[in-house]
């Protein structure tokens, strides 16, 4: 492994981001001390680092600020552009102030600007870091390919690499305040169990799953559904075209709805009701023994 060859400069252009270890790890055990911890340099066991490179690593490691106990941190060093494939090669220290060694798994990392704008995001398997010793910092290169980049230019000064803690939160039901007030505890629990029974979303998938269809006396149709967000970041919906088909496959209703920036939080399903007015109804005697709601292919 020759990733250390990317580390040639001793000047940092990136900043640090830090989280409590309890936000990323299941194990809540940790130090009860309040003393600040200066982490020690640790190389990946497969690395054979030449002495001239060791000097660069030690200089950068010695410049790192002390951590509080039980913290995990990503300390940005510098970014290179891979001339061949356009990858952003983000050099950083993975740091731990835990009393015991740790080995990480899958987690989404965010490359952010000085004003916290997301410049790139990508899922990484941090098992490649191997076991990181207690109270140590390990240099690594995180490659963000073009597909993960959200802006055209490589970041300059003041960027930071951060854990997206939300990417580790299990998918759950998110109710708007109006729903929280209107539903009984039993109804909320029933919706929660329904969300848990739905098929698992793919990474970054957004889909719609209907759970109640109610024809109204005035000829309109009320459709209640879950807006399911598989992203590890919040999404906002302003306009949503929908169509409803019944058990026979016939089109029952079609329309477009203005949502006024409806936010669906990361890794959540938001329950929402859409009212199709009578003029949007295509079939009056629909068979709702089985039905589907979806975004039309040609919206």
Sine and cosine of phi, psi and omega as CSV:
sin_phi,cos_phi,sin_psi,cos_psi,sin_omega,cos_omega
0.00,0.00,0.79,-0.61,-0.11,-0.99
-0.84,-0.54,0.49,0.87,-0.02,-1.00
-0.88,0.47,-0.45,0.89,-0.01,-1.00
-0.88,0.47,-0.31,0.95,-0.02,-1.00
-0.92,0.40,-0.30,0.95,0.04,-1.00
-0.98,0.21,-0.29,0.96,-0.06,-1.00
-1.00,-0.03,0.99,-0.15,-0.02,-1.00
-0.84,-0.54,-0.36,0.93,-0.09,-1.00
-0.98,-0.21,0.48,-0.88,0.07,-1.00
-0.96,-0.27,0.05,1.00,0.02,-1.00
-0.99,-0.16,0.81,-0.59,-0.01,-1.00
-1.00,0.03,0.66,-0.75,0.15,-0.99
-0.94,-0.33,-0.19,0.98,-0.03,-1.00
-0.98,-0.21,0.25,-0.97,0.03,-1.00
-0.94,-0.34,-0.05,-1.00,-0.03,-1.00
-0.97,-0.26,0.51,-0.86,0.19,-0.98
-0.75,-0.66,0.64,-0.77,-0.14,-0.99
-0.67,-0.74,0.63,-0.77,0.07,-1.00
-0.72,-0.69,0.35,-0.94,0.13,-0.99
-0.95,0.32,0.62,-0.78,-0.03,-1.00
-0.88,0.48,-0.44,0.90,0.00,-1.00
-0.92,0.39,-0.34,0.94,0.02,-1.00
-0.98,0.21,-0.33,0.94,-0.07,-1.00
-0.89,-0.46,-0.37,0.93,-0.10,-1.00
-0.88,-0.47,0.53,-0.85,0.04,-1.00
-0.96,0.28,-0.49,0.87,-0.05,-1.00
-0.98,0.21,0.91,-0.42,-0.03,-1.00
-1.00,-0.01,-0.03,1.00,-0.01,-1.00
-0.94,0.35,0.65,-0.76,-0.01,-1.00
-0.20,-0.98,-0.04,-1.00,-0.03,-1.00
-0.96,0.27,0.58,-0.81,0.06,-1.00
-0.99,-0.15,0.04,1.00,0.00,-1.00
-0.97,0.25,0.44,-0.90,0.07,-1.00
-0.97,-0.23,0.03,1.00,-0.05,-1.00
-0.94,0.35,0.66,-0.75,0.06,-1.00
-0.94,0.34,0.49,-0.87,-0.10,-0.99
-0.85,-0.52,0.81,-0.59,0.11,-0.99
-0.99,-0.11,0.92,-0.39,-0.06,-1.00
-0.95,0.30,0.39,-0.92,-0.01,-1.00
-0.94,-0.35,0.57,-0.82,-0.03,-1.00
-0.88,0.47,0.70,-0.71,0.02,-1.00
-0.67,-0.75,0.78,-0.63,0.03,-1.00
-1.00,-0.10,0.49,-0.87,0.14,-0.99
-0.86,0.51,0.65,-0.76,-0.08,-1.00
-0.87,0.49,-0.36,0.93,0.01,-1.00
-1.00,0.05,-0.13,0.99,-0.05,-1.00
-0.99,0.14,0.68,-0.73,0.14,-0.99
-0.88,-0.48,1.00,-0.07,-0.21,-0.98
-1.00,-0.05,0.85,-0.53,0.06,-1.00
-0.88,0.47,0.41,-0.91,-0.08,-1.00
-0.86,0.50,-0.61,0.79,-0.01,-1.00
-0.92,0.40,-0.52,0.85,0.07,-1.00
-0.96,0.26,-0.55,0.83,0.04,-1.00
-0.86,0.51,-0.58,0.82,0.02,-1.00
-0.88,0.47,-0.70,0.71,-0.01,-1.00
-0.89,0.46,-0.74,0.68,0.00,-1.00
-0.87,0.50,-0.70,0.72,-0.04,-1.00
-0.92,0.40,-0.63,0.78,0.03,-1.00
-0.88,0.48,-0.74,0.67,-0.02,-1.00
-0.90,0.43,-0.65,0.76,0.00,-1.00
-0.90,0.43,-0.67,0.74,-0.01,-1.00
-0.91,0.41,-0.39,0.92,-0.01,-1.00
-0.99,0.12,-0.16,0.99,-0.04,-1.00
-0.94,0.33,0.61,-0.79,0.02,-1.00
-0.97,0.26,0.46,-0.89,0.01,-1.00
-0.92,0.40,0.49,-0.87,0.04,-1.00
-0.96,-0.28,0.38,-0.93,0.18,-0.98
-0.98,0.22,0.31,-0.95,0.04,-1.00
-0.86,0.50,0.50,-0.87,0.12,-0.99
0.88,0.47,0.66,0.75,0.05,-1.00
-0.88,-0.48,0.45,-0.89,0.17,-0.99
-0.86,-0.52,0.65,-0.76,-0.11,-0.99
-0.62,-0.79,0.49,-0.87,0.17,-0.99
-0.87,-0.49,0.88,-0.47,-0.05,-1.00
-0.95,-0.32,0.95,-0.32,-0.06,-1.00
-0.94,0.35,0.69,-0.72,0.01,-1.00
-0.95,-0.31,-0.91,0.42,-0.07,-1.00
-0.31,-0.95,0.24,-0.97,0.01,-1.00
-0.77,-0.63,0.77,-0.64,0.12,-0.99
-0.94,-0.34,0.51,-0.86,0.12,-0.99
-0.99,-0.13,0.83,-0.56,0.06,-1.00
-0.97,0.25,0.92,-0.39,-0.09,-1.00
-0.91,0.41,-0.44,0.90,-0.06,-1.00
-0.97,0.24,-0.77,0.64,-0.10,-1.00
-0.89,-0.45,-0.02,1.00,0.04,-1.00
0.99,0.13,0.09,1.00,0.04,-1.00
-0.88,0.47,0.55,-0.84,0.19,-0.98
-1.00,-0.07,0.88,-0.47,-0.02,-1.00
-0.99,-0.11,0.99,-0.15,-0.11,-0.99
-1.00,-0.02,0.91,-0.41,-0.01,-1.00
-1.00,-0.07,0.76,-0.65,-0.06,-1.00
-0.39,-0.92,0.31,-0.95,0.17,-0.99
-0.99,-0.14,0.77,-0.64,0.25,-0.97
-1.00,0.03,0.83,-0.55,-0.12,-0.99
-0.83,-0.55,0.57,-0.82,0.03,-1.00
-0.67,-0.75,0.75,-0.66,0.09,-1.00
-0.97,-0.26,0.26,0.97,0.01,-1.00
-0.93,0.36,0.40,-0.91,0.02,-1.00
-0.98,0.21,-0.22,0.98,-0.04,-1.00
-0.79,-0.61,0.41,-0.91,0.05,-1.00
-0.91,0.42,0.42,-0.91,0.01,-1.00
-0.71,-0.71,0.39,-0.92,0.12,-0.99
-0.72,-0.70,0.86,-0.51,-0.09,-1.00
-1.00,0.01,0.21,-0.98,0.07,-1.00
-0.84,-0.55,-0.65,-0.76,-0.03,-1.00
-0.97,0.26,0.72,-0.69,0.08,-1.00
-0.37,-0.93,0.59,-0.81,0.06,-1.00
-0.99,0.10,0.71,-0.70,0.07,-1.00
-0.94,-0.34,0.64,-0.77,0.01,-1.00
-0.92,-0.38,0.75,-0.66,0.16,-0.99
-0.99,-0.13,0.88,-0.48,-0.17,-0.99
-0.84,-0.54,0.49,-0.87,0.03,-1.00
-0.98,0.17,0.04,-1.00,-0.01,-1.00
-0.88,0.47,-0.49,0.87,0.02,-1.00
-0.98,-0.20,0.41,0.91,0.13,-0.99
0.93,0.36,0.39,0.92,0.15,-0.99
-0.98,0.17,0.70,-0.72,-0.01,-1.00
-0.97,0.22,0.88,-0.47,-0.02,-1.00
-0.99,-0.11,-0.45,0.89,0.04,-1.00
-0.30,-0.95,0.47,-0.88,0.06,-1.00
-0.54,-0.84,0.64,-0.77,-0.04,-1.00
-0.35,-0.94,0.57,-0.82,0.07,-1.00
-0.99,0.13,0.78,-0.62,0.03,-1.00
-0.85,-0.53,0.58,-0.82,0.16,-0.99
-0.99,-0.11,0.98,-0.22,-0.09,-1.00
-0.98,0.21,0.11,0.99,0.15,-0.99
-0.88,0.48,-0.40,0.92,-0.01,-1.00
-0.90,0.43,-0.34,0.94,0.05,-1.00
-0.95,0.32,-0.25,0.97,-0.11,-0.99
0.92,0.39,-0.18,-0.98,0.00,-1.00
-0.97,0.26,0.82,-0.57,0.00,-1.00
-0.99,-0.10,0.85,-0.53,-0.06,-1.00
-0.88,0.47,0.29,-0.96,0.06,-1.00
-0.86,0.51,0.62,-0.79,0.13,-0.99
0.78,0.63,0.81,0.59,-0.08,-1.00
-0.68,-0.74,0.20,-0.98,0.10,-0.99
-0.76,-0.65,0.72,-0.69,-0.07,-1.00
-0.84,-0.55,0.85,-0.53,0.03,-1.00
-0.96,0.29,0.57,-0.82,0.01,-1.00
-0.41,-0.91,0.29,-0.96,0.09,-1.00
-0.89,-0.47,0.84,-0.55,0.01,-1.00
-0.96,-0.29,0.89,-0.45,-0.08,-1.00
-1.00,-0.06,0.89,-0.46,0.09,-1.00
-0.99,-0.16,0.94,-0.35,-0.01,-1.00
-0.97,0.26,0.11,-0.99,-0.08,-1.00
-0.87,0.50,-0.58,0.82,-0.01,-1.00
-0.90,0.44,-0.48,0.88,-0.03,-1.00
-1.00,0.02,-0.19,0.98,-0.04,-1.00
-0.99,0.12,0.69,-0.72,-0.05,-1.00
-0.95,-0.31,-0.13,0.99,0.06,-1.00
-0.75,-0.67,0.24,-0.97,-0.12,-0.99
-0.99,0.14,-0.58,0.82,-0.16,-0.99
-0.98,-0.22,0.54,-0.84,0.08,-1.00
-0.90,0.43,0.73,-0.68,0.02,-1.00
-0.85,0.52,0.52,-0.85,0.03,-1.00
-0.99,-0.15,-0.94,-0.33,-0.01,-1.00
-1.00,0.00,0.44,-0.90,0.21,-0.98
0.99,0.13,0.08,1.00,0.02,-1.00
-0.96,0.27,0.23,-0.97,0.08,-1.00
-0.52,-0.85,0.47,-0.88,0.07,-1.00
-0.97,-0.24,0.78,-0.63,-0.12,-0.99
-0.70,-0.71,0.52,-0.85,0.16,-0.99
-0.95,0.31,0.72,-0.69,0.18,-0.98
-1.00,0.00,1.00,-0.03,-0.06,-1.00
-0.86,0.51,-0.54,0.84,-0.04,-1.00
-0.88,0.48,-0.44,0.90,-0.02,-1.00
-0.92,0.39,-0.27,0.96,-0.02,-1.00
-0.99,-0.15,-0.11,0.99,-0.04,-1.00
-0.98,0.19,0.76,-0.65,0.02,-1.00
-0.88,0.48,0.51,-0.86,0.02,-1.00
-0.89,0.46,0.67,-0.74,-0.06,-1.00
-0.50,-0.87,0.24,-0.97,0.03,-1.00
-0.97,0.23,0.68,-0.73,0.07,-1.00
-0.81,-0.58,0.91,-0.41,-0.03,-1.00
-0.98,-0.22,0.70,-0.72,0.11,-0.99
-0.92,0.39,0.42,-0.91,-0.02,-1.00
-0.79,0.61,-0.61,0.79,0.00,-1.00
-0.90,0.43,-0.60,0.80,0.06,-1.00
-0.94,0.33,-0.66,0.75,0.03,-1.00
-0.84,0.55,-0.64,0.77,-0.04,-1.00
-0.97,0.24,-0.56,0.83,-0.14,-0.99
-0.99,0.11,-0.47,0.88,-0.10,-0.99
-1.00,-0.02,0.52,-0.85,0.11,-0.99
-0.98,0.18,0.21,-0.98,0.03,-1.00
-0.87,0.49,-0.63,0.77,0.01,-1.00
-0.91,0.41,-0.64,0.77,0.02,-1.00
-0.91,0.41,-0.64,0.76,0.04,-1.00
-0.90,0.45,-0.67,0.74,0.00,-1.00
-0.91,0.42,-0.62,0.78,0.02,-1.00
-0.90,0.44,-0.66,0.75,0.04,-1.00
-0.91,0.41,-0.66,0.75,0.02,-1.00
-0.86,0.50,-0.70,0.71,0.00,-1.00
-0.92,0.39,-0.58,0.82,0.04,-1.00
-0.90,0.44,-0.70,0.71,0.03,-1.00
-0.87,0.50,-0.67,0.74,-0.02,-1.00
-0.92,0.40,-0.42,0.91,-0.03,-1.00
-1.00,0.08,-0.22,0.98,-0.04,-1.00
-0.96,0.30,0.45,-0.89,0.02,-1.00
-0.85,0.52,0.57,-0.82,-0.01,-1.00
-0.91,0.42,0.69,-0.72,0.02,-1.00
-0.96,0.27,0.53,-0.85,0.15,-0.99
-0.96,0.27,0.30,-0.96,0.04,-1.00
-0.85,0.53,0.80,-0.60,0.04,-1.00
0.93,0.36,0.21,0.98,0.02,-1.00
-0.98,0.18,0.62,-0.78,0.15,-0.99
-0.82,-0.58,0.81,-0.58,0.07,-1.00
-0.61,-0.80,0.04,-1.00,-0.12,-0.99
-0.78,-0.63,0.78,-0.62,-0.04,-1.00
-0.79,-0.61,0.93,-0.37,-0.02,-1.00
-0.97,0.22,0.57,-0.82,0.05,-1.00
-0.76,-0.65,-0.13,0.99,0.04,-1.00
-0.41,-0.91,0.76,-0.65,0.08,-1.00
-0.83,-0.56,0.84,-0.55,-0.07,-1.00
-0.75,-0.67,0.97,-0.25,0.16,-0.99
-0.89,0.45,0.67,-0.74,-0.04,-1.00
-0.98,-0.21,0.36,-0.93,-0.04,-1.00
-0.89,0.46,-0.48,0.88,-0.02,-1.00
-1.00,0.09,0.14,0.99,0.04,-1.00
1.00,-0.06,-0.10,1.00,0.03,-1.00
-0.99,0.11,0.11,-0.99,-0.01,-1.00
-0.74,-0.67,0.82,-0.57,0.04,-1.00
-0.99,-0.15,0.86,-0.50,0.01,-1.00
-0.90,-0.43,0.86,-0.51,0.06,-1.00
-0.97,-0.25,0.71,-0.70,-0.07,-1.00
-0.54,-0.84,0.23,-0.97,0.14,-0.99
-0.98,-0.18,0.80,-0.60,0.20,-0.98
-1.00,-0.02,0.93,-0.36,-0.17,-0.99
-0.97,-0.24,0.85,-0.53,-0.07,-1.00
-0.94,-0.33,0.94,-0.34,0.04,-1.00
-1.00,-0.01,0.02,1.00,0.06,-1.00
-0.95,0.30,0.42,-0.91,0.11,-0.99
-1.00,-0.03,0.22,0.98,0.10,-0.99
-0.74,-0.67,0.42,-0.91,0.02,-1.00
-0.90,0.43,0.49,-0.87,0.13,-0.99
-0.83,-0.56,0.40,-0.92,0.01,-1.00
-0.80,-0.59,0.75,-0.66,0.00,-1.00
-0.93,-0.37,0.79,-0.62,0.05,-1.00
-0.96,-0.29,-0.62,0.79,-0.02,-1.00
-0.69,-0.73,0.73,-0.69,-0.04,-1.00
-0.66,-0.75,0.94,-0.34,0.13,-0.99
-0.99,0.15,0.68,-0.74,-0.02,-1.00
-0.66,-0.75,0.48,-0.88,0.17,-0.99
-0.66,-0.75,0.51,-0.86,-0.05,-1.00
-0.86,-0.52,0.75,-0.66,0.10,-1.00
-0.87,-0.50,0.48,-0.88,-0.05,-1.00
-0.98,-0.18,-0.20,-0.98,-0.10,-0.99
-0.89,0.46,-0.44,0.90,0.00,-1.00
-1.00,0.05,-0.09,1.00,-0.04,-1.00
1.00,0.01,0.00,1.00,0.00,-1.00
-0.96,0.28,0.53,-0.85,0.09,-1.00
-0.96,0.28,0.84,-0.54,-0.01,-1.00
-0.99,-0.11,-0.69,0.72,-0.04,-1.00
-0.43,-0.90,0.49,-0.87,0.05,-1.00
-0.54,-0.84,0.68,-0.74,0.03,-1.00
-0.16,-0.99,0.13,-0.99,0.02,-1.00
-0.84,-0.54,0.67,-0.75,-0.13,-0.99
-0.85,-0.53,0.70,-0.72,0.11,-0.99
-1.00,-0.01,0.81,-0.58,-0.16,-0.99
-0.94,-0.33,-0.10,0.99,0.07,-1.00
0.82,0.57,0.82,0.58,0.06,-1.00
0.84,0.54,0.84,0.55,0.06,-1.00
-0.95,0.30,0.86,-0.52,-0.02,-1.00
-1.00,-0.05,0.76,-0.64,0.13,-0.99
-0.91,-0.42,0.92,-0.40,-0.11,-0.99
-0.92,0.39,0.35,-0.94,0.00,-1.00
-0.85,0.52,0.65,-0.76,0.07,-1.00
0.81,0.58,0.64,0.77,0.02,-1.00
-0.71,-0.71,0.29,-0.96,0.17,-0.99
-0.90,-0.45,0.85,-0.53,0.00,-1.00
-0.98,-0.20,0.81,-0.59,0.07,-1.00
-0.99,0.17,0.71,-0.70,-0.02,-1.00
-0.48,-0.87,0.50,-0.86,0.02,-1.00
-0.91,-0.42,0.74,-0.68,0.03,-1.00
-0.90,-0.44,0.75,-0.66,0.01,-1.00
-0.97,-0.23,0.92,-0.40,0.11,-0.99
-1.00,0.06,0.92,-0.40,0.03,-1.00
-0.91,0.42,0.27,-0.96,-0.12,-0.99
-0.82,0.58,-0.59,0.81,-0.05,-1.00
-0.94,0.35,-0.24,0.97,0.05,-1.00
-1.00,-0.03,-0.14,0.99,-0.06,-1.00
-0.98,0.20,0.80,-0.61,-0.01,-1.00
-0.98,-0.18,-0.41,0.91,-0.04,-1.00
-0.68,-0.74,0.84,-0.54,-0.10,-1.00
-0.98,0.17,-0.70,0.72,-0.06,-1.00
-0.98,-0.21,0.94,0.34,-0.06,-1.00
-0.98,0.18,0.49,-0.87,0.06,-1.00
-0.99,-0.16,0.98,-0.20,-0.05,-1.00
-1.00,-0.09,0.36,0.93,0.11,-0.99
-0.91,0.42,-0.42,0.91,0.13,-0.99
-0.43,-0.90,0.73,-0.69,-0.06,-1.00
-0.47,-0.88,0.25,-0.97,-0.06,-1.00
-0.68,-0.73,0.63,-0.77,0.14,-0.99
-0.88,-0.48,0.67,-0.74,-0.07,-1.00
-0.40,-0.91,0.26,-0.97,0.14,-0.99
-0.99,0.12,0.81,-0.59,-0.02,-1.00
-0.85,0.52,0.54,-0.84,0.01,-1.00
-0.88,0.47,-0.61,0.80,0.04,-1.00
-0.90,-0.44,0.99,0.12,-0.06,-1.00
-0.99,0.14,0.00,0.00,0.00,0.00
